[in-house]
Amino acid sequence: MTIVSDAEVAVAHRLTDDEHTAFERDGYLMLRGVLPGEIRSRLLHVAQRIDDEFRARPGVTAHHVLNRHDLVEVDDAFLDLVDLPTVFPKVFGILGWNIQLFHTQLVVTPPTHPDAPAGGYGWHQDNNRMNIDFETPPPHPRVSVKVGYFLTDLPRPGMGNLCVVPGSHLWGRPEIALFDQPDGATEITAAAGDAVLFDRRIWHAASTNKSDTTRVFLTYGYSYRWLRPKSKMQHDTLFDRCDPIRRQLLGAAPTGANGYFDPADDDVPLRTWIREHLGDGAVAR
């Protein structure tokens, strides 16, 4: 599934005004039932293989969390999420058309050691130095967003859930001890096949899994094309079997030296797609 091959699906899942308002207010947006079952099954199968290899390493215990980056070339199941038609229109609805995929991550969180404290830990905003190097007072520019895909059910807190503080994307950097819980912190519950779109600036954290089931979660990070990738993102070997929009998202080199900052149409085919399917007003500038 791509937005090129499934344009009608993509148009039907464009960002609505109400969704945009909620995202700007809260810093995140839940997307229910957007990951088709057959794709989720493929992803779980690949994730299990990767996790089995990880657990076979010396020193890795049943309680260790798998955190694997650079997924797109590992299996086509990961490639198929790059511009998933039920989700990707929400991304460019927030960021616009001059964007790329700059980070991918698989997290497998097994049941935690019984002595581990409950709740979120390691509260942060994404992109590390970006939050320090900006010289303006908060809120800093958004620059990137992430999509988190829930591959397993998380019906209640305490299952290794993603923790967020709604509205905190406007506050600046968190200053929180490792296992302290900020006011307003909430653990996101979801069904397998749901996704969450979140602003990189929102205060968020991993959490301990006090349940008896393993949580499997994927994140895909999107940013403006002029930002350096967080993952390796060197995917030239895939370009021959990708359409132009996927090539843009996977970091295809621009047609000119200034193509990241003043792109031509060939650099950003997503802009042409948006104009053709959603109208000139959706292109903005």
C-alpha positions in Angstrom: 0.0 0.0 0.0 1.3 3.4 -1.0 -0.4 6.8 -1.4 0.4 6.4 -5.2 -1.3 3.1 -5.5 -4.1 3.8 -3.0 -4.8 7.5 -3.6 -8.5 7.2 -2.7 -7.7 5.7 0.7 -5.1 8.4 1.3 -7.5 11.2 0.4 -10.2 9.7 2.7 -7.6 9.7 5.6 -6.4 13.3 5.2 -6.0 15.4 8.3 -9.3 17.0 9.3 -9.7 20.4 10.9 -10.8 18.8 14.2 -7.8 16.5 14.2 -5.5 19.4 13.5 -7.0 21.4 16.4 -6.6 18.5 18.8 -3.0 17.9 17.7 -2.0 21.5 18.2 -3.7 21.5 21.6 -2.5 18.2 23.0 0.7 17.5 21.1 -0.5 14.1 20.0 -3.3 12.4 18.1 -4.7 8.9 18.4 -5.4 7.1 15.1 -7.7 4.1 15.7 -7.6 0.9 13.5 -5.3 2.3 10.9 -2.9 -0.6 10.5 -4.5 -3.4 8.4 -4.4 -6.9 10.1 -2.3 -8.6 7.4 0.4 -5.9 7.6 0.4 -6.1 11.4 0.8 -9.8 11.2 3.8 -9.5 8.9 5.4 -6.9 11.1 4.9 -9.1 14.2 6.5 -12.0 12.5 9.6 -10.0 11.5 9.7 -8.3 15.0 9.7 -11.8 16.6 12.6 -12.9 14.4 14.6 -9.8 15.3 13.8 -10.2 19.0 14.8 -13.9 19.0 18.2 -12.9 17.5 18.6 -10.2 20.2 17.7 -12.6 23.1 20.3 -15.1 21.9 23.1 -12.6 22.5 25.3 -13.2 25.5 24.2 -11.2 28.5 20.7 -10.4 27.3 18.0 -11.5 29.7 14.3 -12.0 29.4 13.8 -8.5 30.9 16.0 -6.5 28.5 14.2 -4.1 26.1 15.0 -4.4 22.4 15.6 -1.0 20.8 16.4 -1.5 17.1 16.9 1.4 14.6 17.3 1.5 10.8 14.4 -0.9 9.9 13.5 0.0 6.3 16.0 -2.3 4.6 15.5 -5.1 7.1 12.2 -6.3 5.5 9.6 -5.1 3.1 7.1 -5.1 5.9 8.9 -2.1 7.3 9.2 -0.4 3.9 5.4 -0.6 3.5 4.9 1.7 6.4 6.8 4.6 4.9 3.8 6.2 3.3 0.9 4.0 4.6 -2.2 5.6 3.1 -4.3 5.4 6.3 -1.6 7.3 8.3 0.8 9.3 6.1 -1.7 12.0 5.1 -1.9 13.0 8.7 1.9 13.5 8.7 2.0 15.8 5.7 -1.2 17.5 7.0 1.0 18.6 9.9 4.4 19.1 8.4 3.6 19.9 4.7 5.3 18.4 1.6 9.1 19.2 2.1 9.6 16.2 4.3 11.5 12.9 4.7 11.6 9.8 6.9 14.5 10.5 9.2 14.3 7.8 11.8 12.8 4.3 12.4 12.7 2.2 15.6 11.4 -1.1 16.8 10.9 -1.4 20.6 10.0 -4.8 22.2 9.3 -4.4 25.9 9.0 -7.8 27.8 7.7 -8.0 31.3 9.9 -6.0 33.6 11.9 -7.3 36.5 9.6 -7.5 39.5 11.7 -5.0 41.4 11.5 -2.3 38.7 9.5 0.8 39.7 6.2 1.4 37.9 5.5 4.3 35.6 7.4 6.4 33.1 11.1 6.9 33.2 13.6 9.0 31.2 11.2 11.9 30.4 12.5 13.8 27.3 11.8 15.7 24.1 13.1 14.2 20.9 16.1 15.3 18.9 18.4 15.9 21.9 20.8 18.8 21.0 18.0 20.5 19.0 16.3 21.5 22.3 19.5 23.0 23.6 20.8 24.7 20.4 17.7 26.7 19.6 18.3 30.2 20.9 14.7 31.3 21.1 12.5 30.8 24.2 10.0 27.9 24.1 8.0 26.7 22.4 10.7 25.9 19.9 9.9 24.9 16.2 8.3 21.6 15.7 10.7 20.3 12.9 9.7 16.7 13.2 6.9 14.3 14.3 6.7 10.6 15.0 4.1 7.9 14.2 4.0 5.1 16.8 2.3 1.9 15.6 0.9 -0.5 18.3 1.4 -4.1 17.2 0.1 -5.5 20.4 -2.9 -4.7 22.6 -2.3 -2.2 25.5 -5.7 -2.1 27.1 -4.6 -0.7 30.4 -1.7 1.2 32.0 1.3 -0.7 33.3 2.0 -2.6 30.1 5.1 -0.7 29.0 2.9 2.0 27.5 4.1 5.2 25.9 3.7 8.0 28.5 3.0 11.6 27.5 2.1 14.9 29.2 -0.7 16.5 27.0 0.1 20.1 26.0 3.7 19.9 27.1 5.0 20.5 23.6 4.6 24.2 24.4 6.5 24.2 27.6 10.2 23.7 26.9 12.6 21.1 28.1 11.6 18.8 31.0 13.8 18.8 34.1 12.7 15.6 35.8 14.5 12.9 37.8 14.6 9.5 36.2 11.6 7.9 37.8 9.6 11.0 38.8 6.2 11.5 37.2 5.3 15.0 36.0 1.9 16.5 36.7 -0.5 15.5 34.0 1.4 12.4 32.9 -0.7 9.7 31.2 0.0 6.3 29.8 -1.5 5.8 26.3 -3.7 2.7 26.0 -4.5 1.3 22.5 -5.6 -1.7 20.6 -3.3 -3.6 18.2 -3.6 -1.8 14.8 -3.9 1.7 16.4 -1.3 4.4 15.9 -0.3 7.6 17.6 1.0 10.7 15.9 3.0 12.9 18.3 5.0 16.2 18.2 8.7 15.7 18.9 8.5 18.5 21.6 5.9 16.7 23.8 7.3 15.4 27.0 7.2 11.6 26.7 8.8 8.5 28.2 9.0 4.8 28.1 7.4 2.9 31.0 8.0 -0.3 32.8 5.9 -3.3 31.8 4.3 -4.7 34.9 2.1 -7.1 33.0 2.7 -10.6 31.9 2.6 -9.8 28.1 5.2 -8.4 25.8 4.7 -5.0 24.1 5.8 -4.5 20.5 5.9 -0.9 19.2 7.2 0.8 16.1 8.0 4.5 15.6 8.6 6.2 12.3 10.0 9.8 12.5 9.3 12.4 9.8 11.1 15.7 9.5 11.8 18.5 7.0 14.2 17.4 4.3 17.0 19.8 5.5 17.4 18.0 8.8 20.1 15.4 9.0 18.7 11.9 9.6 18.7 10.4 13.1 19.0 6.8 11.7 21.4 5.9 8.9 18.8 6.2 6.2 21.0 5.2 3.3 18.5 3.5 1.0 19.9 3.9 -2.5 19.5 0.1 -3.1 15.7 0.5 -2.7 15.1 3.3 -5.1 14.7 1.2 -8.2 11.6 -0.4 -6.8 10.1 2.7 -5.1 7.8 5.3 -6.7 9.0 9.0 -6.7 7.3 9.9 -3.4 8.9 7.0 -1.5 12.2 8.0 -3.0 11.7 11.5 -1.6 10.9 10.1 1.8 13.8 7.8 1.8 16.3 10.6 1.1 16.9 10.6 -2.6 19.5 13.3 -3.5 18.1 16.6 -4.7 18.4 17.6 -8.4 20.5 20.7 -7.4 22.9 21.8 -4.7 20.2 23.9 -3.0 17.5 21.2 -3.4 16.9 20.7 0.3 16.1 24.4 0.8 14.6 25.5 -2.5 13.4 22.3 -4.0 12.3 21.8 -7.6 9.2 19.7 -8.5 11.4 16.7 -9.1 12.8 16.9 -5.6 9.4 16.9 -3.9 6.9 14.8 -5.9 4.8 14.8 -2.8 3.9 18.5 -3.4 2.6 17.6 -6.9 0.5 14.7 -5.5 -1.0 16.9 -2.8 -1.9 19.6 -5.4 -3.4 17.0 -7.8 -5.5 15.1 -5.1 -6.2 17.7 -2.5 -6.1 21.0 -4.4 -3.8 24.0 -4.4 -5.1 25.2 -1.0 -3.5 22.1 0.6 -0.1 22.9 -0.7 0.0 26.1 1.4 3.4 27.6 0.3 
